[in-house]
Amino acid sequence: MRTHFAALLALAIATGCAVGSGAVVKGVGSDDLLKLRAGPGLNHKIIIGLPDGTRLTRQNCVTNNGKVWCRVSLTDRPGIWGYVSADYLAHR
């Protein structure tokens, strides 16, 4: 059990998935949007598109089909939340 907890903690630290930490959308490109989804995976409904620079509050991250997805809320509108790929998040 301790080994599993240590592995999960290491993954959270490595992906910057500390609960309540600040993040910003980065790397989607000037003419594209990061999809905020209803669940952790491409098969979930798109809620809204987020441009580079959008400030987010990260809640927790999960792995789905080998990809890390983080539950986030918009910093300026915390009632809007969903999941995004951790590949497009940077610390702020």
C-alpha positions as CSV (number, residue, x, y, z in Angstrom):
1,M,0.0,0.0,0.0
2,R,2.8,2.4,0.8
3,T,4.4,1.7,-2.5
4,H,1.2,2.6,-4.4
5,F,0.9,5.9,-2.4
6,A,4.5,6.8,-3.1
7,A,4.0,6.1,-6.8
8,L,0.9,8.2,-6.9
9,L,2.5,11.0,-5.1
10,A,5.5,10.9,-7.4
11,L,3.2,11.0,-10.4
12,A,1.3,14.0,-9.0
13,I,4.6,15.9,-8.3
14,A,6.0,15.0,-11.7
15,T,2.9,16.3,-13.5
16,G,2.4,19.3,-11.2
17,C,-0.9,18.0,-10.1
18,A,-1.0,19.4,-6.6
19,V,-4.6,20.0,-5.5
20,G,-5.4,23.7,-5.6
21,S,-2.3,24.7,-7.6
22,G,-2.4,27.3,-10.2
23,A,-1.9,26.4,-13.9
24,V,-2.1,28.1,-17.2
25,V,-3.0,26.8,-20.7
26,K,0.2,26.6,-22.8
27,G,1.1,25.1,-26.1
28,V,-2.2,24.9,-28.0
29,G,-1.2,27.5,-30.6
30,S,-2.6,30.8,-31.6
31,D,-5.4,29.4,-33.8
32,D,-6.5,26.5,-31.6
33,L,-8.2,25.9,-28.3
34,L,-7.6,23.4,-25.5
35,K,-10.9,21.4,-25.0
36,L,-12.3,21.5,-21.4
37,R,-14.1,18.1,-21.2
38,A,-16.8,16.7,-18.9
39,G,-14.6,13.8,-18.0
40,P,-11.0,12.5,-18.3
41,G,-10.7,11.4,-21.9
42,L,-11.3,12.3,-25.6
43,N,-14.7,10.5,-25.5
44,H,-16.2,13.0,-23.1
45,K,-18.3,16.0,-24.1
46,I,-16.5,19.3,-24.8
47,I,-17.6,22.0,-22.4
48,I,-15.6,25.0,-23.8
49,G,-12.4,25.8,-25.7
50,L,-9.6,27.5,-23.8
51,P,-6.9,29.6,-25.5
52,D,-3.3,29.8,-24.5
53,G,-2.9,31.9,-21.3
54,T,-6.2,30.9,-19.7
55,R,-5.6,30.7,-15.9
56,L,-6.8,27.6,-14.2
57,T,-6.9,26.0,-10.7
58,R,-5.9,22.4,-10.8
59,Q,-7.8,20.0,-8.6
60,N,-6.5,16.4,-9.2
61,C,-5.1,14.4,-12.1
62,V,-5.9,10.9,-13.3
63,T,-4.5,8.6,-16.0
64,N,-6.8,7.3,-18.7
65,N,-5.4,5.2,-21.6
66,G,-1.8,6.3,-20.7
67,K,-2.6,10.0,-20.8
68,V,-2.8,12.3,-17.8
69,W,-5.9,14.4,-17.4
70,C,-6.4,17.1,-14.7
71,R,-9.6,18.3,-13.3
72,V,-9.5,22.1,-13.4
73,S,-11.7,25.1,-12.9
74,L,-11.3,28.5,-14.5
75,T,-9.6,30.8,-12.0
76,D,-11.8,33.7,-12.8
77,R,-15.0,31.6,-13.0
78,P,-14.6,28.7,-10.6
79,G,-18.1,27.3,-11.3
80,I,-16.8,26.2,-14.7
81,W,-14.8,23.1,-14.4
82,G,-13.9,19.9,-16.3
83,Y,-10.8,17.9,-17.4
84,V,-8.0,18.9,-19.7
85,S,-4.9,17.1,-20.9
86,A,-1.9,17.7,-18.6
87,D,0.3,18.1,-21.7
88,Y,-1.1,21.6,-22.1
89,L,-0.7,22.9,-18.6
90,A,2.1,24.9,-17.2
91,H,2.7,26.1,-13.6
92,R,1.9,29.7,-12.8
